[in-house]
Every structure is written in C-alpha cells, then in structure tokens.
Amino acid sequence: MAKPITPLLAADILIELIDHPQRPFVLIERKYPPYGWAVPGGFVDVGETLEHAAIREAKEETSLDVELTVLLGLYSNPQRDPRNHTVTAVYLAQAHGMPTAADDAKNYGLFNFDNLPSLLAFDHAQVIADYWHYKLTGEVTPLRI
C-alpha cells in the first residue's frame, strides 16, 4: 500500500505571562514569509508528541519555559497557511518572565485583546477570537464542519 499524502502537522502556543499585570499573551513577529504577527509555534518533529512540540517551539521562539494548561482547539482549514495544507493544535500555556525573540521570531510583543497588531499571519485572528471566547466562557473551540 502506498504511503498516504497528508497535511503537515504543527503545534502553536498562546502563552500567558502570569507574573505580569493583566496577564498579557505573547505574539511573535515572523522573520520569514508569510510575514505578520503570529502565535508562537511550528512543525511537529517525527517521533514527537504535539505537547512536546508545543513546549519545544515555545522555548525556541520565545526562550520561555511554558506549562501547557489546555488544548484550545485544532485548526485544519486547507487555506489557513498559504504555503501548504497545515493542521495545527493550539494550546494555552502559562509562563513567567520576559520572552526573547529567537529562531523564526524577528520580534515579540505582549498583547491583550484590546491592543492586537493589525497584521496577523495565517488564521491567527480566528485563533485569538477563539481564545477570547474561551476566556469569557471556559469553552474550547467549537467544531467547524
């Protein structure tokens, strides 16, 4: 049987800085196309769990040690990434300290829902809207069929 051709798999992390006033979350400014601000994250390595990929990517892009708290949702729209069909698991996490932009991150920013950057990469405007809904209701991302 031929090996199936499948979407790429990624893990993204919305990181709340719990030792800062108002618990801002971290976004990175992408160093490579597609440009814009994004939730930190990246591709899952072979032999790695989604959770370990999320923790590793958080460390690589923000230099923060994170504690995952919840799986916010899975995002699989074939048009969400202009480069390839990519599916991502988005986790919420907590961290202490200040991030440092590293790896694929050109810069970092600390944000709340009332001061978002104008250019968000991928489908991250939807991800952040789902995060806002979670903060208000405690409900994770609804199924989108």
Secondary structure, DSSP 8 states (H G I E B T S, - for coil): -------EEEEEEEEEETTSTT--EEEEEESSSS-SEE-SEEE--TT--HHHHHHHHHHHHH----EEEEEEEEE--TTSSSSS-EEEEEEEEEE-S-----TTEEEEEEE-TTS--S-B-TTHHHHHHHHHHHHHH--------
